[in-house]
Amino acid sequence: MTDDKQTIDGMKEEERLKIEIPVEEYDEAGKGNAGDGEDVVRQLRDLGRQMGETLRLAWESEEVKKVEKEVREGVHMFAAELDKVVREVREGDAGQRIRAEADEFKEQVQTGDFGRKVAGGLSQALGWLSAELDKLSAQMTPAGKEKSPNDDVSDADKL
Protein backbone atom coordinates (compact mmCIF):
# COMPACT_ATOMS: atom_id res chain seq x y z
CA MET A 1 0.00 0.00 0.00
CA THR A 2 2.83 2.43 0.70
CA ASP A 3 4.17 1.74 -2.78
CA ASP A 4 0.79 2.68 -4.21
CA LYS A 5 0.77 5.84 -2.13
CA GLN A 6 4.25 6.80 -3.28
CA THR A 7 3.25 6.13 -6.88
CA ILE A 8 0.11 8.27 -6.50
CA ASP A 9 2.12 11.04 -4.82
CA GLY A 10 4.66 10.87 -7.60
CA MET A 11 1.94 11.11 -10.23
CA LYS A 12 0.44 14.12 -8.46
CA GLU A 13 3.82 15.82 -8.40
CA GLU A 14 4.35 15.15 -12.11
CA GLU A 15 0.86 16.49 -12.85
CA ARG A 16 1.62 19.68 -10.92
CA LEU A 17 4.68 20.18 -12.98
CA LYS A 18 2.68 19.75 -16.15
CA ILE A 19 0.04 22.37 -15.28
CA GLU A 20 2.30 25.07 -13.94
CA ILE A 21 2.07 28.19 -16.03
CA PRO A 22 5.47 29.48 -17.00
CA VAL A 23 6.13 33.10 -16.09
CA GLU A 24 7.52 34.94 -19.03
CA GLU A 25 9.66 37.94 -18.49
CA TYR A 26 9.29 40.64 -21.06
CA ASP A 27 11.94 42.97 -22.26
CA GLU A 28 12.30 46.62 -21.29
CA ALA A 29 10.83 47.81 -24.61
CA GLY A 30 7.38 48.18 -23.04
CA LYS A 31 5.97 44.68 -23.42
CA GLY A 32 5.73 44.27 -19.68
CA ASN A 33 7.78 43.37 -16.65
CA ALA A 34 7.84 44.42 -13.04
CA GLY A 35 7.39 48.04 -14.19
CA ASP A 36 4.02 47.38 -15.89
CA GLY A 37 2.27 49.65 -13.39
CA GLU A 38 4.61 52.48 -14.24
CA ASP A 39 4.03 51.85 -17.94
CA VAL A 40 0.25 52.07 -17.48
CA VAL A 41 0.62 55.30 -15.55
CA ARG A 42 2.88 56.73 -18.26
CA GLN A 43 0.42 55.69 -20.99
CA LEU A 44 -2.52 57.26 -19.13
CA ARG A 45 -0.55 60.46 -18.52
CA ASP A 46 0.33 60.66 -22.21
CA LEU A 47 -3.29 60.01 -23.18
CA GLY A 48 -4.43 62.80 -20.85
CA ARG A 49 -1.96 65.22 -22.39
CA GLN A 50 -3.05 64.28 -25.89
CA MET A 51 -6.74 64.74 -25.02
CA GLY A 52 -6.05 68.07 -23.35
CA GLU A 53 -4.08 69.32 -26.33
CA THR A 54 -6.79 68.13 -28.73
CA LEU A 55 -9.51 69.91 -26.72
CA ARG A 56 -7.44 73.10 -26.53
CA LEU A 57 -6.83 73.07 -30.28
CA ALA A 58 -10.51 72.40 -30.96
CA TRP A 59 -11.58 75.23 -28.65
CA GLU A 60 -9.17 77.66 -30.28
CA SER A 61 -10.08 76.59 -33.82
CA GLU A 62 -11.42 79.05 -36.37
CA GLU A 63 -14.66 77.10 -36.64
CA VAL A 64 -15.42 77.49 -32.93
CA LYS A 65 -14.58 81.19 -33.11
CA LYS A 66 -16.92 81.57 -36.08
CA VAL A 67 -19.77 79.81 -34.22
CA GLU A 68 -19.14 81.94 -31.13
CA LYS A 69 -19.31 85.12 -33.23
CA GLU A 70 -22.58 83.98 -34.84
CA VAL A 71 -24.10 83.21 -31.44
CA ARG A 72 -23.08 86.62 -30.09
CA GLU A 73 -24.57 88.37 -33.11
CA GLY A 74 -27.77 86.33 -32.77
CA VAL A 75 -28.12 87.21 -29.09
CA HIS A 76 -27.61 90.91 -29.85
CA MET A 77 -30.24 90.78 -32.61
CA PHE A 78 -32.66 88.97 -30.28
CA ALA A 79 -32.16 91.60 -27.56
CA ALA A 80 -32.70 94.43 -30.07
CA GLU A 81 -35.93 92.86 -31.35
CA LEU A 82 -37.19 92.26 -27.82
CA ASP A 83 -36.41 95.85 -26.88
CA LYS A 84 -38.29 97.06 -29.96
CA VAL A 85 -41.39 95.01 -29.05
CA VAL A 86 -41.33 96.24 -25.45
CA ARG A 87 -41.15 99.87 -26.63
CA GLU A 88 -44.05 99.31 -29.04
CA VAL A 89 -46.20 97.72 -26.33
CA ARG A 90 -45.44 100.53 -23.89
CA GLU A 91 -46.44 103.17 -26.39
CA GLY A 92 -49.45 101.29 -27.81
CA ASP A 93 -53.00 100.70 -26.56
CA ALA A 94 -52.08 97.45 -24.78
CA GLY A 95 -49.34 99.20 -22.84
CA GLN A 96 -51.71 102.00 -21.83
CA ARG A 97 -54.31 99.44 -20.69
CA ILE A 98 -51.71 97.51 -18.64
CA ARG A 99 -50.47 100.72 -17.07
CA ALA A 100 -54.07 101.77 -16.16
CA GLU A 101 -54.82 98.36 -14.60
CA ALA A 102 -51.59 98.49 -12.61
CA ASP A 103 -52.48 101.96 -11.33
CA GLU A 104 -55.97 100.75 -10.34
CA PHE A 105 -54.51 97.75 -8.50
CA LYS A 106 -52.06 100.01 -6.70
CA GLU A 107 -54.91 102.27 -5.59
CA GLN A 108 -56.94 99.31 -4.30
CA VAL A 109 -53.99 98.10 -2.25
CA GLN A 110 -53.39 101.56 -0.84
CA THR A 111 -57.05 102.16 0.11
CA GLY A 112 -57.28 98.82 1.90
CA ASP A 113 -60.01 97.28 -0.31
CA PHE A 114 -57.59 94.70 -1.58
CA GLY A 115 -56.27 93.94 1.91
CA ARG A 116 -59.79 93.35 3.26
CA LYS A 117 -60.64 91.05 0.36
CA VAL A 118 -57.44 89.06 0.83
CA ALA A 119 -57.95 88.79 4.57
CA GLY A 120 -61.53 87.57 4.09
CA GLY A 121 -60.49 84.97 1.52
CA LEU A 122 -57.57 83.83 3.64
CA SER A 123 -59.82 83.48 6.70
CA GLN A 124 -62.28 81.32 4.74
CA ALA A 125 -59.47 79.15 3.37
CA LEU A 126 -57.96 78.61 6.82
CA GLY A 127 -61.39 77.70 8.26
CA TRP A 128 -61.91 75.14 5.51
CA LEU A 129 -58.40 73.70 6.03
CA SER A 130 -59.01 73.40 9.78
CA ALA A 131 -62.31 71.56 9.23
CA GLU A 132 -60.70 69.15 6.75
CA LEU A 133 -57.83 68.42 9.14
CA ASP A 134 -60.36 67.71 11.91
CA LYS A 135 -62.11 65.20 9.63
CA LEU A 136 -58.80 63.55 8.78
CA SER A 137 -57.80 63.42 12.44
CA ALA A 138 -61.14 61.80 13.33
CA GLN A 139 -60.61 59.14 10.67
CA MET A 140 -57.11 58.36 11.95
CA THR A 141 -57.98 58.29 15.67
CA PRO A 142 -58.50 54.73 16.99
CA ALA A 143 -62.14 53.96 17.88
CA GLY A 144 -61.55 53.49 21.65
CA LYS A 145 -59.43 56.59 22.19
CA GLU A 146 -61.16 59.81 23.21
CA LYS A 147 -59.68 63.21 22.46
CA SER A 148 -58.24 64.86 25.54
CA PRO A 149 -58.96 68.56 26.14
CA ASN A 150 -55.28 69.31 25.41
CA ASP A 151 -55.60 67.86 21.86
CA ASP A 152 -57.26 71.10 20.72
CA VAL A 153 -54.40 73.24 22.04
CA SER A 154 -51.46 73.58 19.67
CA ASP A 155 -47.86 73.53 20.83
CA ALA A 156 -47.61 77.26 20.10
CA ASP A 157 -50.60 77.96 22.38
CA LYS A 158 -49.00 75.95 25.22
CA LEU A 159 -46.00 78.29 25.28
C-alpha positions as CSV (number, residue, x, y, z in Angstrom):
1,M,0.0,0.0,0.0
2,T,2.8,2.4,0.7
3,D,4.2,1.7,-2.8
4,D,0.8,2.7,-4.2
5,K,0.8,5.8,-2.1
6,Q,4.2,6.8,-3.3
7,T,3.3,6.1,-6.9
8,I,0.1,8.3,-6.5
9,D,2.1,11.0,-4.8
10,G,4.7,10.9,-7.6
11,M,1.9,11.1,-10.2
12,K,0.4,14.1,-8.5
13,E,3.8,15.8,-8.4
14,E,4.3,15.2,-12.1
15,E,0.9,16.5,-12.8
16,R,1.6,19.7,-10.9
17,L,4.7,20.2,-13.0
18,K,2.7,19.8,-16.2
19,I,0.0,22.4,-15.3
20,E,2.3,25.1,-13.9
21,I,2.1,28.2,-16.0
22,P,5.5,29.5,-17.0
23,V,6.1,33.1,-16.1
24,E,7.5,34.9,-19.0
25,E,9.7,37.9,-18.5
26,Y,9.3,40.6,-21.1
27,D,11.9,43.0,-22.3
28,E,12.3,46.6,-21.3
29,A,10.8,47.8,-24.6
30,G,7.4,48.2,-23.0
31,K,6.0,44.7,-23.4
32,G,5.7,44.3,-19.7
33,N,7.8,43.4,-16.6
34,A,7.8,44.4,-13.0
35,G,7.4,48.0,-14.2
36,D,4.0,47.4,-15.9
37,G,2.3,49.6,-13.4
38,E,4.6,52.5,-14.2
39,D,4.0,51.9,-17.9
40,V,0.3,52.1,-17.5
41,V,0.6,55.3,-15.5
42,R,2.9,56.7,-18.3
43,Q,0.4,55.7,-21.0
44,L,-2.5,57.3,-19.1
45,R,-0.6,60.5,-18.5
46,D,0.3,60.7,-22.2
47,L,-3.3,60.0,-23.2
48,G,-4.4,62.8,-20.9
49,R,-2.0,65.2,-22.4
50,Q,-3.1,64.3,-25.9
51,M,-6.7,64.7,-25.0
52,G,-6.1,68.1,-23.4
53,E,-4.1,69.3,-26.3
54,T,-6.8,68.1,-28.7
55,L,-9.5,69.9,-26.7
56,R,-7.4,73.1,-26.5
57,L,-6.8,73.1,-30.3
58,A,-10.5,72.4,-31.0
59,W,-11.6,75.2,-28.7
60,E,-9.2,77.7,-30.3
61,S,-10.1,76.6,-33.8
62,E,-11.4,79.1,-36.4
63,E,-14.7,77.1,-36.6
64,V,-15.4,77.5,-32.9
65,K,-14.6,81.2,-33.1
66,K,-16.9,81.6,-36.1
67,V,-19.8,79.8,-34.2
68,E,-19.1,81.9,-31.1
69,K,-19.3,85.1,-33.2
70,E,-22.6,84.0,-34.8
71,V,-24.1,83.2,-31.4
72,R,-23.1,86.6,-30.1
73,E,-24.6,88.4,-33.1
74,G,-27.8,86.3,-32.8
75,V,-28.1,87.2,-29.1
76,H,-27.6,90.9,-29.9
77,M,-30.2,90.8,-32.6
78,F,-32.7,89.0,-30.3
79,A,-32.2,91.6,-27.6
80,A,-32.7,94.4,-30.1
81,E,-35.9,92.9,-31.4
82,L,-37.2,92.3,-27.8
83,D,-36.4,95.9,-26.9
84,K,-38.3,97.1,-30.0
85,V,-41.4,95.0,-29.0
86,V,-41.3,96.2,-25.4
87,R,-41.1,99.9,-26.6
88,E,-44.0,99.3,-29.0
89,V,-46.2,97.7,-26.3
90,R,-45.4,100.5,-23.9
91,E,-46.4,103.2,-26.4
92,G,-49.5,101.3,-27.8
93,D,-53.0,100.7,-26.6
94,A,-52.1,97.4,-24.8
95,G,-49.3,99.2,-22.8
96,Q,-51.7,102.0,-21.8
97,R,-54.3,99.4,-20.7
98,I,-51.7,97.5,-18.6
99,R,-50.5,100.7,-17.1
100,A,-54.1,101.8,-16.2
101,E,-54.8,98.4,-14.6
102,A,-51.6,98.5,-12.6
103,D,-52.5,102.0,-11.3
104,E,-56.0,100.7,-10.3
105,F,-54.5,97.8,-8.5
106,K,-52.1,100.0,-6.7
107,E,-54.9,102.3,-5.6
108,Q,-56.9,99.3,-4.3
109,V,-54.0,98.1,-2.2
110,Q,-53.4,101.6,-0.8
111,T,-57.0,102.2,0.1
112,G,-57.3,98.8,1.9
113,D,-60.0,97.3,-0.3
114,F,-57.6,94.7,-1.6
115,G,-56.3,93.9,1.9
116,R,-59.8,93.3,3.3
117,K,-60.6,91.1,0.4
118,V,-57.4,89.1,0.8
119,A,-58.0,88.8,4.6
120,G,-61.5,87.6,4.1
121,G,-60.5,85.0,1.5
122,L,-57.6,83.8,3.6
123,S,-59.8,83.5,6.7
124,Q,-62.3,81.3,4.7
125,A,-59.5,79.1,3.4
126,L,-58.0,78.6,6.8
127,G,-61.4,77.7,8.3
128,W,-61.9,75.1,5.5
129,L,-58.4,73.7,6.0
130,S,-59.0,73.4,9.8
131,A,-62.3,71.6,9.2
132,E,-60.7,69.1,6.8
133,L,-57.8,68.4,9.1
134,D,-60.4,67.7,11.9
135,K,-62.1,65.2,9.6
136,L,-58.8,63.5,8.8
137,S,-57.8,63.4,12.4
138,A,-61.1,61.8,13.3
139,Q,-60.6,59.1,10.7
140,M,-57.1,58.4,11.9
141,T,-58.0,58.3,15.7
142,P,-58.5,54.7,17.0
143,A,-62.1,54.0,17.9
144,G,-61.6,53.5,21.6
145,K,-59.4,56.6,22.2
146,E,-61.2,59.8,23.2
147,K,-59.7,63.2,22.5
148,S,-58.2,64.9,25.5
149,P,-59.0,68.6,26.1
150,N,-55.3,69.3,25.4
151,D,-55.6,67.9,21.9
152,D,-57.3,71.1,20.7
153,V,-54.4,73.2,22.0
154,S,-51.5,73.6,19.7
155,D,-47.9,73.5,20.8
156,A,-47.6,77.3,20.1
157,D,-50.6,78.0,22.4
158,K,-49.0,75.9,25.2
159,L,-46.0,78.3,25.3
